[in-house]
């Protein structure tokens, strides 16, 4: 059972659940063996196995928290010689001057995630926990250093928390 705060609206349509709140909207489709019931200010999940039950409860809880407060990840760009800059163009994140490269590296923005870059600080935020994490993973993958010694070239994006 997951409690629903007063400022979050939940809509259940078969196996699809939509959570709307002040931070945004999160939509997930659950496994066909999961039954989801809305009872007042609680959501109940009925599943065949305990593992599916726990996973579904966890996903619903993160959906409610994301719709209510949103998720935010603070990161820091670190470099030794060439200052890195980040720019968002539509659904692409352009990472410029990484290791002094002339071509910008691209990372994909997922879902309703927003990326704000000010100097060396990068903030990734959005209502869906999975989308925020995947956007961050896309940025880290785009900034992967190949064919160089990792002990010497330590440029990249790191947690600031």
PyMOL commands that set and color helices and strands:
alter all, ss='L'
color gray80, all
select helices_A, chain A and resi 50-68+98-100+129-142
alter helices_A, ss='H'
color red, helices_A
select strands_A, chain A and resi 2-3+9-13+16-21+24-29+35-39+42-46+71-78+85-89+92-96+105-108+114-118+121-126+156-159
alter strands_A, ss='S'
color yellow, strands_A
deselect
rebuild
show_as cartoon
